[in-house]
């Protein structure tokens, strides 16, 4: 398994957390939903449609296009989400028409893109003064001793681990990144708490959808066995829990096209 290849993980993606509808409604208002006619949204790197479904609830009259490069992820999204059209494309080459979108977003996926190519592409597809949002649901693990111990055990099992994810360990200055190419301006940062309670089965399923740890477990030298050992460790840690309440910090960066 390679980092960034989610083909084998698509079937587990429905277990992942979603995003707060209240925040997305607010951001959509900033983008002009409710005041503009023929409002169009591009959910880029949509995966299986976690954010797409939230956008459908927040903007039920909008045209929504979910752009996803991975065939397996896109197939799962088509089965699960009916409010959008799923098409093949990437952040760097969406295949969307120029000046066709009012709002574009990437949910827990912008860090996988080449921003020197994706940001100009987003500016191209957005209408004048269109809005782009990069958003992550970063896990809070310090509030629960068991969840913190899981993280510590994983780091002990993979000493070279370097997360390529949306977690709180990701401290990149995204405001600077979003304005670095000159395609976007006035980047605003928004943050809010978010909580989901999961069954033990869903919690394990969410871990099975994580690409970067699994890929690094294999490349570290432990192969599939090391990754299976990590899953067994997590199952053992939570065996006495009826459910897992996971707290998140939602981190959203909203910028305006310079078009």
C-alpha positions in Angstrom: 0.0 0.0 0.0 1.3 3.5 -0.9 0.6 6.7 1.0 -2.3 8.5 -0.6 -3.7 5.4 -2.3 -7.2 4.7 -0.8 -8.3 2.0 -3.2 -8.3 -0.8 -0.5 -9.8 1.5 2.1 -12.9 2.8 0.4 -15.2 0.2 1.9 -14.3 1.5 5.4 -14.7 5.2 4.7 -18.3 5.3 5.8 -17.0 4.9 9.4 -15.2 8.2 9.4 -16.6 11.3 11.2 -18.5 13.9 9.3 -18.4 17.7 9.6 -20.7 20.1 11.5 -23.7 21.2 9.5 -23.9 24.5 11.4 -20.4 25.6 10.4 -20.9 24.6 6.7 -24.2 26.5 6.5 -22.3 29.6 7.8 -19.5 29.2 5.3 -22.0 28.6 2.5 -23.7 31.9 3.4 -20.3 33.6 3.1 -20.0 32.1 -0.4 -23.5 33.6 -1.3 -25.8 30.6 -1.0 -29.3 31.9 -0.6 -28.6 35.1 -2.4 -27.2 33.8 -5.7 -29.2 31.9 -8.4 -27.8 28.7 -9.8 -25.4 28.2 -6.9 -22.8 25.6 -7.7 -20.5 23.7 -5.4 -17.4 21.5 -6.1 -16.4 19.1 -3.3 -12.9 18.2 -4.5 -11.2 15.1 -3.2 -14.6 14.1 -2.1 -13.8 10.5 -1.3 -17.0 8.6 -0.5 -18.9 11.8 0.1 -18.7 12.6 3.9 -18.6 16.3 3.2 -20.7 16.0 0.1 -23.7 14.8 2.2 -23.3 17.7 4.6 -23.2 20.2 1.7 -26.3 18.6 0.4 -28.1 19.2 3.7 -26.7 22.8 4.0 -27.4 23.8 0.4 -30.3 21.6 -0.8 -31.0 23.8 -3.9 -27.4 23.9 -5.0 -25.8 22.0 -7.8 -23.1 19.8 -6.2 -20.4 18.1 -8.1 -18.1 15.6 -6.1 -14.7 15.4 -7.7 -12.7 12.3 -6.8 -9.7 10.6 -8.5 -10.0 7.2 -7.0 -12.4 4.8 -8.7 -13.2 2.7 -5.6 -13.8 5.8 -3.5 -16.0 7.3 -6.2 -18.0 4.1 -6.5 -18.7 4.0 -2.8 -19.7 7.7 -2.9 -22.2 7.1 -5.7 -23.9 4.4 -3.7 -24.1 6.4 -0.4 -24.8 10.0 -1.5 -27.6 11.0 -3.9 -27.4 14.8 -3.7 -24.4 15.2 -6.0 -22.9 14.1 -9.3 -19.6 12.2 -8.8 -17.0 12.7 -11.5 -13.4 11.6 -11.9 -10.9 14.4 -11.4 -8.2 15.6 -9.0 -7.4 18.8 -7.2 -4.8 19.7 -9.8 -7.1 18.8 -12.7 -10.8 18.9 -11.7 -12.1 18.7 -15.3 -14.7 21.3 -14.4 -15.5 24.2 -16.6 -13.9 27.6 -16.0 -15.9 30.1 -13.9 -18.6 27.5 -13.2 -18.5 27.2 -9.4 -19.5 29.6 -6.6 -17.9 27.5 -3.9 -15.2 24.8 -3.8 -13.9 22.9 -0.8 -11.5 20.1 0.2 -12.4 18.2 3.4 -9.5 16.5 5.1 -7.7 16.2 1.7 -6.1 19.4 0.8 -2.8 18.2 2.4 -2.6 15.5 -0.3 -2.7 18.0 -3.2 0.1 19.9 -4.8 -1.1 23.4 -3.8 1.1 25.1 -6.5 -1.2 23.4 -9.0 -4.4 23.0 -7.1 -4.9 26.6 -6.1 -4.6 27.9 -9.6 -7.1 25.2 -10.7 -9.6 26.3 -8.0 -9.3 29.9 -9.1 -9.9 28.8 -12.7 -13.2 26.9 -11.9 -14.5 29.5 -9.5 -16.6 32.5 -10.6 -15.3 36.0 -9.7 -14.9 36.4 -6.0 -15.6 32.7 -5.5 -14.8 31.0 -2.2 -12.5 28.1 -1.4 -12.5 26.3 1.9 -10.0 23.8 3.2 -11.3 22.0 6.3 -10.1 19.3 8.6 -11.7 17.4 11.5 -8.7 17.1 13.8 -9.0 14.5 16.6 -8.6 15.5 20.2 -7.0 12.6 22.0 -5.8 14.2 25.2 -9.3 14.2 26.7 -9.4 10.4 27.0 -6.6 8.3 28.6 -7.4 5.3 26.4 -7.3 7.2 23.2 -4.0 8.8 24.2 -2.6 5.4 25.1 -3.5 4.1 21.6 -1.6 6.9 20.1 1.4 6.2 22.3 1.4 2.5 21.5 1.3 3.2 17.7 4.3 5.5 18.0 6.1 2.8 20.0 5.3 0.2 17.3 6.3 2.5 14.5 9.2 4.7 15.8 9.6 6.4 12.5 6.0 7.4 12.2 5.3 10.7 10.5 1.7 11.6 10.1 0.5 13.0 6.8 -2.9 13.8 8.1 -5.3 16.3 9.5 -4.6 15.7 13.1 -3.5 18.3 15.6 0.1 17.4 15.0 -0.3 19.0 11.6 0.8 22.6 12.4 1.4 23.9 8.9 0.5 27.5 8.3 -2.4 26.9 5.9 -3.4 30.6 5.8 -0.1 31.3 4.2 -0.3 28.3 1.9 -3.7 29.4 0.6 -2.5 32.8 -0.3 1.0 31.8 -1.5 0.3 31.4 -5.2 -1.6 34.7 -5.5 -4.8 32.9 -6.6 -6.6 33.6 -3.3 -6.7 36.4 -0.7 -8.3 37.3 2.6 -7.9 33.9 4.2 -10.0 33.6 7.4 -9.5 30.8 9.9 -12.4 29.3 11.8 -12.4 26.7 14.5 -15.1 24.9 16.5 -15.4 21.8 18.7 -17.3 18.8 17.3 -18.1 15.4 18.8 -19.2 12.1 17.5 -20.1 8.9 19.5 -19.2 5.7 17.7 -19.8 2.1 18.3 -16.7 0.0 18.9 -17.2 -1.6 15.4 -17.4 1.8 13.7 -14.4 3.1 15.7 -12.3 0.2 14.5 -13.7 0.7 11.0 -12.5 4.3 11.1 -9.0 3.1 11.9 -9.1 0.7 9.0 -9.7 3.7 6.7 -6.5 5.4 7.8 -4.0 5.4 5.0 -0.8 7.0 6.3 -0.3 4.8 9.4 -1.1 1.6 7.5 1.3 2.5 4.7 4.0 3.3 7.1 3.5 0.2 9.1 4.1 -1.9 6.0 7.0 0.2 4.8 8.6 0.2 8.3 9.2 -3.5 7.8 6.4 -5.1 9.6 4.2 -5.7 6.6 0.6 -6.4 6.9 1.2 -8.2 10.2 2.4 -5.0 12.0 -0.8 -3.2 10.9 -2.9 -6.2 12.1 -1.1 -6.0 15.4 -1.9 -2.3 15.7 -5.6 -3.1 15.0 -5.6 -5.8 17.6 -4.0 -3.5 20.1 -6.7 -0.9 19.5 -9.4 -3.6 19.9 -7.9 -4.6 23.2 -7.7 -1.1 24.5 -11.4 -0.4 23.9 -12.8 -3.9 24.7 -14.5 -2.6 28.0 -16.1 0.4 26.4 -19.7 0.4 25.2 -19.0 3.2 22.8 -16.2 5.7 22.0 -16.9 9.4 22.2 -14.4 11.2 20.0 -13.8 14.9 20.2 -12.6 16.9 17.3 -11.4 20.4 16.6 -12.8 21.5 13.3 -10.3 23.7 11.5 -11.6 25.6 8.4 -9.6 28.0 6.2 -11.8 30.2 3.9 -10.3 32.3 1.2 -11.6 34.4 -1.7 -10.5 34.0 -5.3 -8.5 36.9 -6.7 -10.3 36.5 -10.1 
